[in-house]
Amino acid sequence: MPIYEYSCEECGNTFEKLVFAGDKEKITCPCCKSEKVKKMVSSVSFMGGSSIGKCASGAPSGFS
Protein backbone atom coordinates (compact mmCIF):
# COMPACT_ATOMS: atom_id res chain seq x y z
CA MET A 1 0.00 0.00 0.00
CA PRO A 2 2.01 2.95 -1.23
CA ILE A 3 1.65 6.53 -0.13
CA TYR A 4 1.51 8.94 -3.06
CA GLU A 5 2.04 12.69 -3.02
CA TYR A 6 -0.46 14.83 -4.94
CA SER A 7 -0.72 18.50 -5.93
CA CYS A 8 -4.06 20.27 -6.40
CA GLU A 9 -4.34 22.27 -9.62
CA GLU A 10 -7.12 24.45 -8.14
CA CYS A 11 -5.70 25.66 -4.81
CA GLY A 12 -2.03 24.55 -4.99
CA ASN A 13 -2.26 22.35 -1.89
CA THR A 14 0.11 19.36 -1.70
CA PHE A 15 -0.96 16.28 0.23
CA GLU A 16 -0.26 12.58 0.67
CA LYS A 17 -2.74 9.76 0.18
CA LEU A 18 -2.44 6.10 1.18
CA VAL A 19 -3.70 4.09 -1.79
CA PHE A 20 -5.03 0.61 -1.13
CA ALA A 21 -4.74 -2.20 -3.71
CA GLY A 22 -7.76 -2.14 -5.99
CA ASP A 23 -8.82 1.31 -4.75
CA LYS A 24 -10.80 2.95 -7.58
CA GLU A 25 -11.80 6.02 -5.57
CA LYS A 26 -11.24 9.43 -7.18
CA ILE A 27 -8.52 11.36 -5.38
CA THR A 28 -9.76 14.74 -4.17
CA CYS A 29 -7.99 17.65 -2.50
CA PRO A 30 -8.66 17.66 1.26
CA CYS A 31 -8.72 21.50 1.27
CA CYS A 32 -10.96 22.47 -1.64
CA LYS A 33 -12.43 19.04 -2.61
CA SER A 34 -11.33 19.49 -6.25
CA GLU A 35 -10.72 16.36 -8.34
CA LYS A 36 -8.12 18.23 -10.41
CA VAL A 37 -5.08 16.71 -8.73
CA LYS A 38 -1.78 15.44 -10.16
CA LYS A 39 0.38 12.69 -8.75
CA MET A 40 3.82 14.12 -8.00
CA VAL A 41 7.16 12.40 -8.40
CA SER A 42 8.52 11.84 -4.91
CA SER A 43 12.04 11.04 -3.80
CA VAL A 44 12.56 7.63 -2.22
CA SER A 45 14.87 6.52 0.53
CA PHE A 46 15.41 2.86 1.35
CA MET A 47 16.87 1.94 4.69
CA GLY A 48 17.86 -1.41 6.06
CA GLY A 49 20.62 -3.97 5.79
CA SER A 50 23.87 -2.75 4.29
CA SER A 51 22.16 0.13 2.43
CA ILE A 52 21.17 2.05 5.56
CA GLY A 53 21.63 5.77 5.04
CA LYS A 54 23.15 5.58 1.55
CA CYS A 55 20.16 7.26 -0.12
CA ALA A 56 19.88 10.06 2.42
CA SER A 57 21.82 13.17 1.48
CA GLY A 58 24.08 14.42 4.21
CA ALA A 59 23.84 11.22 6.26
CA PRO A 60 26.50 10.93 8.97
CA SER A 61 29.47 8.77 7.95
CA GLY A 62 28.62 6.18 10.60
CA PHE A 63 25.47 5.24 8.70
CA SER A 64 27.05 4.20 5.41
CHARMM internal coordinates of N, CA and C (Angstrom, degrees):
IC EDIT
DIST 1 N 1 CA 1.4474
DIST 1 CA 1 C 1.5223
ANGL 1 N 1 CA 1 C 108.86
DIST 1 C 2 N 1.2956
ANGL 1 CA 1 C 2 N 116.74
DIHE 1 N 1 CA 1 C 2 N 95.96
DIST 2 N 2 CA 1.4628
ANGL 1 C 2 N 2 CA 119.68
DIHE 1 CA 1 C 2 N 2 CA -177.76
DIST 2 CA 2 C 1.5225
ANGL 2 N 2 CA 2 C 112.81
DIHE 1 C 2 N 2 CA 2 C -79.31
DIST 2 C 3 N 1.3101
ANGL 2 CA 2 C 3 N 114.34
DIHE 2 N 2 CA 2 C 3 N 155.33
DIST 3 N 3 CA 1.4591
ANGL 2 C 3 N 3 CA 121.69
DIHE 2 CA 2 C 3 N 3 CA 173.26
DIST 3 CA 3 C 1.5242
ANGL 3 N 3 CA 3 C 106.51
DIHE 2 C 3 N 3 CA 3 C -104.57
DIST 3 C 4 N 1.3270
ANGL 3 CA 3 C 4 N 116.29
DIHE 3 N 3 CA 3 C 4 N 123.23
DIST 4 N 4 CA 1.4522
ANGL 3 C 4 N 4 CA 121.89
DIHE 3 CA 3 C 4 N 4 CA 179.95
DIST 4 CA 4 C 1.5223
ANGL 4 N 4 CA 4 C 109.62
DIHE 3 C 4 N 4 CA 4 C -107.38
DIST 4 C 5 N 1.3309
ANGL 4 CA 4 C 5 N 115.61
DIHE 4 N 4 CA 4 C 5 N 150.22
DIST 5 N 5 CA 1.4525
ANGL 4 C 5 N 5 CA 121.63
DIHE 4 CA 4 C 5 N 5 CA 176.49
DIST 5 CA 5 C 1.5270
ANGL 5 N 5 CA 5 C 108.00
DIHE 4 C 5 N 5 CA 5 C -103.61
DIST 5 C 6 N 1.3230
ANGL 5 CA 5 C 6 N 116.75
DIHE 5 N 5 CA 5 C 6 N 133.85
DIST 6 N 6 CA 1.4537
ANGL 5 C 6 N 6 CA 122.90
DIHE 5 CA 5 C 6 N 6 CA -177.71
DIST 6 CA 6 C 1.5260
ANGL 6 N 6 CA 6 C 110.26
DIHE 5 C 6 N 6 CA 6 C -124.60
DIST 6 C 7 N 1.3427
ANGL 6 CA 6 C 7 N 115.37
DIHE 6 N 6 CA 6 C 7 N 156.11
DIST 7 N 7 CA 1.4549
ANGL 6 C 7 N 7 CA 122.72
DIHE 6 CA 6 C 7 N 7 CA 175.19
DIST 7 CA 7 C 1.5263
ANGL 7 N 7 CA 7 C 107.87
DIHE 6 C 7 N 7 CA 7 C -126.45
DIST 7 C 8 N 1.3243
ANGL 7 CA 7 C 8 N 116.65
DIHE 7 N 7 CA 7 C 8 N 132.14
DIST 8 N 8 CA 1.4620
ANGL 7 C 8 N 8 CA 121.96
DIHE 7 CA 7 C 8 N 8 CA 179.79
DIST 8 CA 8 C 1.5245
ANGL 8 N 8 CA 8 C 109.24
DIHE 7 C 8 N 8 CA 8 C -85.09
DIST 8 C 9 N 1.3323
ANGL 8 CA 8 C 9 N 116.23
DIHE 8 N 8 CA 8 C 9 N 128.85
DIST 9 N 9 CA 1.4590
ANGL 8 C 9 N 9 CA 121.07
DIHE 8 CA 8 C 9 N 9 CA 179.51
DIST 9 CA 9 C 1.5274
ANGL 9 N 9 CA 9 C 111.84
DIHE 8 C 9 N 9 CA 9 C -78.70
DIST 9 C 10 N 1.3153
ANGL 9 CA 9 C 10 N 117.80
DIHE 9 N 9 CA 9 C 10 N -16.01
DIST 10 N 10 CA 1.4747
ANGL 9 C 10 N 10 CA 121.66
DIHE 9 CA 9 C 10 N 10 CA -179.41
DIST 10 CA 10 C 1.5255
ANGL 10 N 10 CA 10 C 112.12
DIHE 9 C 10 N 10 CA 10 C -85.24
DIST 10 C 11 N 1.3441
ANGL 10 CA 10 C 11 N 117.29
DIHE 10 N 10 CA 10 C 11 N -52.53
DIST 11 N 11 CA 1.4667
ANGL 10 C 11 N 11 CA 119.96
DIHE 10 CA 10 C 11 N 11 CA -173.86
DIST 11 CA 11 C 1.5336
ANGL 11 N 11 CA 11 C 113.58
DIHE 10 C 11 N 11 CA 11 C -111.95
DIST 11 C 12 N 1.3438
ANGL 11 CA 11 C 12 N 118.13
DIHE 11 N 11 CA 11 C 12 N -7.13
DIST 12 N 12 CA 1.4550
ANGL 11 C 12 N 12 CA 121.10
DIHE 11 CA 11 C 12 N 12 CA 178.29
DIST 12 CA 12 C 1.5202
ANGL 12 N 12 CA 12 C 115.17
DIHE 11 C 12 N 12 CA 12 C 82.98
DIST 12 C 13 N 1.3175
ANGL 12 CA 12 C 13 N 117.90
DIHE 12 N 12 CA 12 C 13 N 1.83
DIST 13 N 13 CA 1.4598
ANGL 12 C 13 N 13 CA 122.36
DIHE 12 CA 12 C 13 N 13 CA 179.33
DIST 13 CA 13 C 1.5261
ANGL 13 N 13 CA 13 C 110.52
DIHE 12 C 13 N 13 CA 13 C -65.74
DIST 13 C 14 N 1.3382
ANGL 13 CA 13 C 14 N 117.09
DIHE 13 N 13 CA 13 C 14 N 140.01
DIST 14 N 14 CA 1.4598
ANGL 13 C 14 N 14 CA 121.23
DIHE 13 CA 13 C 14 N 14 CA 171.06
DIST 14 CA 14 C 1.5182
ANGL 14 N 14 CA 14 C 107.88
DIHE 13 C 14 N 14 CA 14 C -111.18
DIST 14 C 15 N 1.3338
ANGL 14 CA 14 C 15 N 115.64
DIHE 14 N 14 CA 14 C 15 N 140.47
DIST 15 N 15 CA 1.4634
ANGL 14 C 15 N 15 CA 120.24
DIHE 14 CA 14 C 15 N 15 CA -177.31
DIST 15 CA 15 C 1.5128
ANGL 15 N 15 CA 15 C 109.89
DIHE 14 C 15 N 15 CA 15 C -152.42
DIST 15 C 16 N 1.3343
ANGL 15 CA 15 C 16 N 115.29
DIHE 15 N 15 CA 15 C 16 N 163.60
DIST 16 N 16 CA 1.4600
ANGL 15 C 16 N 16 CA 121.95
DIHE 15 CA 15 C 16 N 16 CA 177.85
DIST 16 CA 16 C 1.5212
ANGL 16 N 16 CA 16 C 109.42
DIHE 15 C 16 N 16 CA 16 C -110.30
DIST 16 C 17 N 1.3326
ANGL 16 CA 16 C 17 N 115.55
DIHE 16 N 16 CA 16 C 17 N 149.66
DIST 17 N 17 CA 1.4622
ANGL 16 C 17 N 17 CA 120.51
DIHE 16 CA 16 C 17 N 17 CA -179.30
DIST 17 CA 17 C 1.5218
ANGL 17 N 17 CA 17 C 108.58
DIHE 16 C 17 N 17 CA 17 C -140.72
DIST 17 C 18 N 1.3226
ANGL 17 CA 17 C 18 N 116.71
DIHE 17 N 17 CA 17 C 18 N 126.96
DIST 18 N 18 CA 1.4526
ANGL 17 C 18 N 18 CA 122.65
DIHE 17 CA 17 C 18 N 18 CA 174.24
DIST 18 CA 18 C 1.5141
ANGL 18 N 18 CA 18 C 107.55
DIHE 17 C 18 N 18 CA 18 C -78.71
DIST 18 C 19 N 1.3322
ANGL 18 CA 18 C 19 N 117.46
DIHE 18 N 18 CA 18 C 19 N 121.99
DIST 19 N 19 CA 1.4573
ANGL 18 C 19 N 19 CA 121.80
DIHE 18 CA 18 C 19 N 19 CA -175.96
DIST 19 CA 19 C 1.5236
ANGL 19 N 19 CA 19 C 108.76
DIHE 18 C 19 N 19 CA 19 C -109.30
DIST 19 C 20 N 1.3162
ANGL 19 CA 19 C 20 N 115.56
DIHE 19 N 19 CA 19 C 20 N 119.23
DIST 20 N 20 CA 1.4582
ANGL 19 C 20 N 20 CA 121.39
DIHE 19 CA 19 C 20 N 20 CA 179.87
DIST 20 CA 20 C 1.5171
ANGL 20 N 20 CA 20 C 110.54
DIHE 19 C 20 N 20 CA 20 C -83.84
DIST 20 C 21 N 1.3390
ANGL 20 CA 20 C 21 N 117.71
DIHE 20 N 20 CA 20 C 21 N 150.53
DIST 21 N 21 CA 1.4576
ANGL 20 C 21 N 21 CA 122.43
DIHE 20 CA 20 C 21 N 21 CA 178.31
DIST 21 CA 21 C 1.5265
ANGL 21 N 21 CA 21 C 109.60
DIHE 20 C 21 N 21 CA 21 C -57.85
DIST 21 C 22 N 1.3160
ANGL 21 CA 21 C 22 N 116.30
DIHE 21 N 21 CA 21 C 22 N 130.64
DIST 22 N 22 CA 1.4561
ANGL 21 C 22 N 22 CA 121.07
DIHE 21 CA 21 C 22 N 22 CA 179.38
DIST 22 CA 22 C 1.5132
ANGL 22 N 22 CA 22 C 114.07
DIHE 21 C 22 N 22 CA 22 C 79.12
DIST 22 C 23 N 1.3287
ANGL 22 CA 22 C 23 N 117.83
DIHE 22 N 22 CA 22 C 23 N 7.15
DIST 23 N 23 CA 1.4613
ANGL 22 C 23 N 23 CA 122.09
DIHE 22 CA 22 C 23 N 23 CA -179.09
DIST 23 CA 23 C 1.5276
ANGL 23 N 23 CA 23 C 109.55
DIHE 22 C 23 N 23 CA 23 C -74.26
DIST 23 C 24 N 1.3251
ANGL 23 CA 23 C 24 N 117.58
DIHE 23 N 23 CA 23 C 24 N 114.64
DIST 24 N 24 CA 1.4640
ANGL 23 C 24 N 24 CA 122.69
DIHE 23 CA 23 C 24 N 24 CA -178.29
DIST 24 CA 24 C 1.5253
ANGL 24 N 24 CA 24 C 111.82
DIHE 23 C 24 N 24 CA 24 C -102.08
DIST 24 C 25 N 1.3187
ANGL 24 CA 24 C 25 N 117.00
DIHE 24 N 24 CA 24 C 25 N 5.34
DIST 25 N 25 CA 1.4626
ANGL 24 C 25 N 25 CA 122.26
DIHE 24 CA 24 C 25 N 25 CA -177.34
DIST 25 CA 25 C 1.5258
ANGL 25 N 25 CA 25 C 111.24
DIHE 24 C 25 N 25 CA 25 C -63.21
DIST 25 C 26 N 1.3325
ANGL 25 CA 25 C 26 N 116.61
DIHE 25 N 25 CA 25 C 26 N 139.04
DIST 26 N 26 CA 1.4670
ANGL 25 C 26 N 26 CA 121.47
DIHE 25 CA 25 C 26 N 26 CA 173.99
DIST 26 CA 26 C 1.5187
ANGL 26 N 26 CA 26 C 108.31
DIHE 25 C 26 N 26 CA 26 C -67.50
DIST 26 C 27 N 1.3156
ANGL 26 CA 26 C 27 N 116.71
DIHE 26 N 26 CA 26 C 27 N 137.06
DIST 27 N 27 CA 1.4548
ANGL 26 C 27 N 27 CA 121.66
DIHE 26 CA 26 C 27 N 27 CA 177.76
DIST 27 CA 27 C 1.5280
ANGL 27 N 27 CA 27 C 107.55
DIHE 26 C 27 N 27 CA 27 C -85.21
DIST 27 C 28 N 1.3240
ANGL 27 CA 27 C 28 N 116.29
DIHE 27 N 27 CA 27 C 28 N 127.37
DIST 28 N 28 CA 1.4595
ANGL 27 C 28 N 28 CA 121.01
DIHE 27 CA 27 C 28 N 28 CA 178.99
DIST 28 CA 28 C 1.5248
ANGL 28 N 28 CA 28 C 109.76
DIHE 27 C 28 N 28 CA 28 C -124.02
DIST 28 C 29 N 1.3205
ANGL 28 CA 28 C 29 N 115.50
DIHE 28 N 28 CA 28 C 29 N 152.04
DIST 29 N 29 CA 1.4551
ANGL 28 C 29 N 29 CA 121.97
DIHE 28 CA 28 C 29 N 29 CA 178.33
DIST 29 CA 29 C 1.5323
ANGL 29 N 29 CA 29 C 109.09
DIHE 28 C 29 N 29 CA 29 C -68.56
DIST 29 C 30 N 1.3292
ANGL 29 CA 29 C 30 N 118.06
DIHE 29 N 29 CA 29 C 30 N 130.12
DIST 30 N 30 CA 1.4667
ANGL 29 C 30 N 30 CA 120.02
DIHE 29 CA 29 C 30 N 30 CA 179.28
DIST 30 CA 30 C 1.5334
ANGL 30 N 30 CA 30 C 113.12
DIHE 29 C 30 N 30 CA 30 C -69.63
DIST 30 C 31 N 1.3431
ANGL 30 CA 30 C 31 N 118.20
DIHE 30 N 30 CA 30 C 31 N -18.13
DIST 31 N 31 CA 1.4708
ANGL 30 C 31 N 31 CA 121.09
DIHE 30 CA 30 C 31 N 31 CA -179.31
DIST 31 CA 31 C 1.5256
ANGL 31 N 31 CA 31 C 112.31
DIHE 30 C 31 N 31 CA 31 C -86.63
DIST 31 C 32 N 1.3504
ANGL 31 CA 31 C 32 N 116.12
DIHE 31 N 31 CA 31 C 32 N -53.58
DIST 32 N 32 CA 1.4640
ANGL 31 C 32 N 32 CA 118.87
DIHE 31 CA 31 C 32 N 32 CA -173.53
DIST 32 CA 32 C 1.5324
ANGL 32 N 32 CA 32 C 113.35
DIHE 31 C 32 N 32 CA 32 C -111.28
DIST 32 C 33 N 1.3349
ANGL 32 CA 32 C 33 N 117.22
DIHE 32 N 32 CA 32 C 33 N -2.00
DIST 33 N 33 CA 1.4750
ANGL 32 C 33 N 33 CA 123.92
DIHE 32 CA 32 C 33 N 33 CA 178.06
DIST 33 CA 33 C 1.5301
ANGL 33 N 33 CA 33 C 113.89
DIHE 32 C 33 N 33 CA 33 C 67.79
DIST 33 C 34 N 1.3312
ANGL 33 CA 33 C 34 N 118.05
DIHE 33 N 33 CA 33 C 34 N 13.14
DIST 34 N 34 CA 1.4578
ANGL 33 C 34 N 34 CA 121.98
DIHE 33 CA 33 C 34 N 34 CA 178.70
DIST 34 CA 34 C 1.5272
ANGL 34 N 34 CA 34 C 110.06
DIHE 33 C 34 N 34 CA 34 C -70.20
DIST 34 C 35 N 1.3300
ANGL 34 CA 34 C 35 N 116.25
DIHE 34 N 34 CA 34 C 35 N 146.84
DIST 35 N 35 CA 1.4602
ANGL 34 C 35 N 35 CA 121.40
DIHE 34 CA 34 C 35 N 35 CA 174.70
DIST 35 CA 35 C 1.5276
ANGL 35 N 35 CA 35 C 111.14
DIHE 34 C 35 N 35 CA 35 C -94.63
DIST 35 C 36 N 1.3266
ANGL 35 CA 35 C 36 N 117.20
DIHE 35 N 35 CA 35 C 36 N 1.88
DIST 36 N 36 CA 1.4656
ANGL 35 C 36 N 36 CA 121.73
DIHE 35 CA 35 C 36 N 36 CA 179.15
DIST 36 CA 36 C 1.5178
ANGL 36 N 36 CA 36 C 109.29
DIHE 35 C 36 N 36 CA 36 C -86.73
DIST 36 C 37 N 1.3276
ANGL 36 CA 36 C 37 N 115.38
DIHE 36 N 36 CA 36 C 37 N 76.53
DIST 37 N 37 CA 1.4621
ANGL 36 C 37 N 37 CA 121.74
DIHE 36 CA 36 C 37 N 37 CA -179.61
DIST 37 CA 37 C 1.5208
ANGL 37 N 37 CA 37 C 109.36
DIHE 36 C 37 N 37 CA 37 C -122.29
DIST 37 C 38 N 1.3381
ANGL 37 CA 37 C 38 N 115.82
DIHE 37 N 37 CA 37 C 38 N 150.53
DIST 38 N 38 CA 1.4605
ANGL 37 C 38 N 38 CA 121.95
DIHE 37 CA 37 C 38 N 38 CA 177.76
DIST 38 CA 38 C 1.5174
ANGL 38 N 38 CA 38 C 109.14
DIHE 37 C 38 N 38 CA 38 C -121.12
DIST 38 C 39 N 1.3340
ANGL 38 CA 38 C 39 N 115.15
DIHE 38 N 38 CA 38 C 39 N 138.11
DIST 39 N 39 CA 1.4550
ANGL 38 C 39 N 39 CA 119.80
DIHE 38 CA 38 C 39 N 39 CA 175.39
DIST 39 CA 39 C 1.5234
ANGL 39 N 39 CA 39 C 107.63
DIHE 38 C 39 N 39 CA 39 C -74.61
DIST 39 C 40 N 1.3214
ANGL 39 CA 39 C 40 N 116.63
DIHE 39 N 39 CA 39 C 40 N 130.44
DIST 40 N 40 CA 1.4548
ANGL 39 C 40 N 40 CA 122.06
DIHE 39 CA 39 C 40 N 40 CA -178.17
DIST 40 CA 40 C 1.5229
ANGL 40 N 40 CA 40 C 110.08
DIHE 39 C 40 N 40 CA 40 C -94.83
DIST 40 C 41 N 1.3129
ANGL 40 CA 40 C 41 N 116.14
DIHE 40 N 40 CA 40 C 41 N 155.95
DIST 41 N 41 CA 1.4578
ANGL 40 C 41 N 41 CA 121.37
DIHE 40 CA 40 C 41 N 41 CA 174.46
DIST 41 CA 41 C 1.5199
ANGL 41 N 41 CA 41 C 106.63
DIHE 40 C 41 N 41 CA 41 C -85.31
DIST 41 C 42 N 1.3144
ANGL 41 CA 41 C 42 N 116.56
DIHE 41 N 41 CA 41 C 42 N 120.47
DIST 42 N 42 CA 1.4612
ANGL 41 C 42 N 42 CA 121.45
DIHE 41 CA 41 C 42 N 42 CA -177.73
DIST 42 CA 42 C 1.5142
ANGL 42 N 42 CA 42 C 110.35
DIHE 41 C 42 N 42 CA 42 C -107.19
DIST 42 C 43 N 1.3240
ANGL 42 CA 42 C 43 N 116.20
DIHE 42 N 42 CA 42 C 43 N 150.64
DIST 43 N 43 CA 1.4582
ANGL 42 C 43 N 43 CA 120.19
DIHE 42 CA 42 C 43 N 43 CA 174.60
DIST 43 CA 43 C 1.5231
ANGL 43 N 43 CA 43 C 108.39
DIHE 42 C 43 N 43 CA 43 C -77.63
DIST 43 C 44 N 1.3149
ANGL 43 CA 43 C 44 N 115.87
DIHE 43 N 43 CA 43 C 44 N 152.96
DIST 44 N 44 CA 1.4584
ANGL 43 C 44 N 44 CA 121.66
DIHE 43 CA 43 C 44 N 44 CA -176.12
DIST 44 CA 44 C 1.5175
ANGL 44 N 44 CA 44 C 108.84
DIHE 43 C 44 N 44 CA 44 C -124.58
DIST 44 C 45 N 1.3042
ANGL 44 CA 44 C 45 N 115.63
DIHE 44 N 44 CA 44 C 45 N 141.89
DIST 45 N 45 CA 1.4553
ANGL 44 C 45 N 45 CA 120.75
DIHE 44 CA 44 C 45 N 45 CA 174.81
DIST 45 CA 45 C 1.5241
ANGL 45 N 45 CA 45 C 107.96
DIHE 44 C 45 N 45 CA 45 C -131.87
DIST 45 C 46 N 1.3318
ANGL 45 CA 45 C 46 N 116.10
DIHE 45 N 45 CA 45 C 46 N 123.92
DIST 46 N 46 CA 1.4561
ANGL 45 C 46 N 46 CA 120.89
DIHE 45 CA 45 C 46 N 46 CA 177.87
DIST 46 CA 46 C 1.5125
ANGL 46 N 46 CA 46 C 108.20
DIHE 45 C 46 N 46 CA 46 C -104.50
DIST 46 C 47 N 1.3120
ANGL 46 CA 46 C 47 N 116.18
DIHE 46 N 46 CA 46 C 47 N 134.17
DIST 47 N 47 CA 1.4555
ANGL 46 C 47 N 47 CA 119.89
DIHE 46 CA 46 C 47 N 47 CA 179.34
DIST 47 CA 47 C 1.5166
ANGL 47 N 47 CA 47 C 108.48
DIHE 46 C 47 N 47 CA 47 C -130.78
DIST 47 C 48 N 1.3037
ANGL 47 CA 47 C 48 N 115.24
DIHE 47 N 47 CA 47 C 48 N 142.77
DIST 48 N 48 CA 1.4464
ANGL 47 C 48 N 48 CA 120.37
DIHE 47 CA 47 C 48 N 48 CA 178.15
DIST 48 CA 48 C 1.5185
ANGL 48 N 48 CA 48 C 110.45
DIHE 47 C 48 N 48 CA 48 C 137.75
DIST 48 C 49 N 1.3013
ANGL 48 CA 48 C 49 N 116.62
DIHE 48 N 48 CA 48 C 49 N 152.26
DIST 49 N 49 CA 1.4578
ANGL 48 C 49 N 49 CA 120.57
DIHE 48 CA 48 C 49 N 49 CA 179.29
DIST 49 CA 49 C 1.5158
ANGL 49 N 49 CA 49 C 111.60
DIHE 48 C 49 N 49 CA 49 C 60.72
DIST 49 C 50 N 1.3273
ANGL 49 CA 49 C 50 N 115.36
DIHE 49 N 49 CA 49 C 50 N -142.13
DIST 50 N 50 CA 1.4664
ANGL 49 C 50 N 50 CA 119.89
DIHE 49 CA 49 C 50 N 50 CA -177.70
DIST 50 CA 50 C 1.5224
ANGL 50 N 50 CA 50 C 112.65
DIHE 49 C 50 N 50 CA 50 C -79.94
DIST 50 C 51 N 1.3449
ANGL 50 CA 50 C 51 N 118.34
DIHE 50 N 50 CA 50 C 51 N -8.70
DIST 51 N 51 CA 1.4618
ANGL 50 C 51 N 51 CA 120.28
DIHE 50 CA 50 C 51 N 51 CA -177.79
DIST 51 CA 51 C 1.5255
ANGL 51 N 51 CA 51 C 113.32
DIHE 50 C 51 N 51 CA 51 C -93.25
DIST 51 C 52 N 1.3214
ANGL 51 CA 51 C 52 N 117.79
DIHE 51 N 51 CA 51 C 52 N 7.24
DIST 52 N 52 CA 1.4612
ANGL 51 C 52 N 52 CA 120.14
DIHE 51 CA 51 C 52 N 52 CA -175.00
DIST 52 CA 52 C 1.5278
ANGL 52 N 52 CA 52 C 111.28
DIHE 51 C 52 N 52 CA 52 C -58.34
DIST 52 C 53 N 1.3192
ANGL 52 CA 52 C 53 N 115.55
DIHE 52 N 52 CA 52 C 53 N 124.31
DIST 53 N 53 CA 1.4450
ANGL 52 C 53 N 53 CA 121.90
DIHE 52 CA 52 C 53 N 53 CA 175.65
DIST 53 CA 53 C 1.5184
ANGL 53 N 53 CA 53 C 116.33
DIHE 52 C 53 N 53 CA 53 C 81.65
DIST 53 C 54 N 1.3109
ANGL 53 CA 53 C 54 N 120.10
DIHE 53 N 53 CA 53 C 54 N -6.42
DIST 54 N 54 CA 1.4574
ANGL 53 C 54 N 54 CA 121.08
DIHE 53 CA 53 C 54 N 54 CA -176.04
DIST 54 CA 54 C 1.5193
ANGL 54 N 54 CA 54 C 112.59
DIHE 53 C 54 N 54 CA 54 C -72.46
DIST 54 C 55 N 1.3155
ANGL 54 CA 54 C 55 N 118.42
DIHE 54 N 54 CA 54 C 55 N -24.62
DIST 55 N 55 CA 1.4675
ANGL 54 C 55 N 55 CA 120.79
DIHE 54 CA 54 C 55 N 55 CA -179.66
DIST 55 CA 55 C 1.5253
ANGL 55 N 55 CA 55 C 111.89
DIHE 54 C 55 N 55 CA 55 C -90.85
DIST 55 C 56 N 1.2950
ANGL 55 CA 55 C 56 N 117.85
DIHE 55 N 55 CA 55 C 56 N -12.88
DIST 56 N 56 CA 1.4629
ANGL 55 C 56 N 56 CA 121.15
DIHE 55 CA 55 C 56 N 56 CA -177.95
DIST 56 CA 56 C 1.5287
ANGL 56 N 56 CA 56 C 108.95
DIHE 55 C 56 N 56 CA 56 C -86.48
DIST 56 C 57 N 1.3316
ANGL 56 CA 56 C 57 N 115.90
DIHE 56 N 56 CA 56 C 57 N 125.81
DIST 57 N 57 CA 1.4567
ANGL 56 C 57 N 57 CA 118.54
DIHE 56 CA 56 C 57 N 57 CA 179.17
DIST 57 CA 57 C 1.5265
ANGL 57 N 57 CA 57 C 109.00
DIHE 56 C 57 N 57 CA 57 C -73.68
DIST 57 C 58 N 1.2797
ANGL 57 CA 57 C 58 N 115.64
DIHE 57 N 57 CA 57 C 58 N 138.33
DIST 58 N 58 CA 1.4541
ANGL 57 C 58 N 58 CA 121.46
DIHE 57 CA 57 C 58 N 58 CA 178.33
DIST 58 CA 58 C 1.5204
ANGL 58 N 58 CA 58 C 114.19
DIHE 57 C 58 N 58 CA 58 C 73.73
DIST 58 C 59 N 1.3303
ANGL 58 CA 58 C 59 N 117.62
DIHE 58 N 58 CA 58 C 59 N 20.61
DIST 59 N 59 CA 1.4613
ANGL 58 C 59 N 59 CA 120.75
DIHE 58 CA 58 C 59 N 59 CA 179.63
DIST 59 CA 59 C 1.5276
ANGL 59 N 59 CA 59 C 109.22
DIHE 58 C 59 N 59 CA 59 C -68.66
DIST 59 C 60 N 1.3224
ANGL 59 CA 59 C 60 N 117.56
DIHE 59 N 59 CA 59 C 60 N 141.12
DIST 60 N 60 CA 1.4664
ANGL 59 C 60 N 60 CA 120.51
DIHE 59 CA 59 C 60 N 60 CA 178.18
DIST 60 CA 60 C 1.5174
ANGL 60 N 60 CA 60 C 110.70
DIHE 59 C 60 N 60 CA 60 C -57.60
DIST 60 C 61 N 1.3226
ANGL 60 CA 60 C 61 N 117.14
DIHE 60 N 60 CA 60 C 61 N 148.72
DIST 61 N 61 CA 1.4649
ANGL 60 C 61 N 61 CA 120.99
DIHE 60 CA 60 C 61 N 61 CA -175.84
DIST 61 CA 61 C 1.5188
ANGL 61 N 61 CA 61 C 113.23
DIHE 60 C 61 N 61 CA 61 C -61.38
DIST 61 C 62 N 1.2943
ANGL 61 CA 61 C 62 N 119.00
DIHE 61 N 61 CA 61 C 62 N -24.18
DIST 62 N 62 CA 1.4589
ANGL 61 C 62 N 62 CA 122.17
DIHE 61 CA 61 C 62 N 62 CA 178.98
DIST 62 CA 62 C 1.5169
ANGL 62 N 62 CA 62 C 113.93
DIHE 61 C 62 N 62 CA 62 C -69.93
DIST 62 C 63 N 1.3257
ANGL 62 CA 62 C 63 N 117.38
DIHE 62 N 62 CA 62 C 63 N -11.87
DIST 63 N 63 CA 1.4625
ANGL 62 C 63 N 63 CA 120.77
DIHE 62 CA 62 C 63 N 63 CA -178.50
DIST 63 CA 63 C 1.5160
ANGL 63 N 63 CA 63 C 113.69
DIHE 62 C 63 N 63 CA 63 C -97.04
DIST 63 C 64 N 1.3030
ANGL 63 CA 63 C 64 N 119.49
DIHE 63 N 63 CA 63 C 64 N -3.46
DIST 64 N 64 CA 1.4631
ANGL 63 C 64 N 64 CA 120.23
DIHE 63 CA 63 C 64 N 64 CA -177.91
DIST 64 CA 64 C 1.4968
ANGL 64 N 64 CA 64 C 111.69
DIHE 63 C 64 N 64 CA 64 C -94.00
END
COOR INIT
IC SEED 1 N 1 CA 1 C
IC BUILD
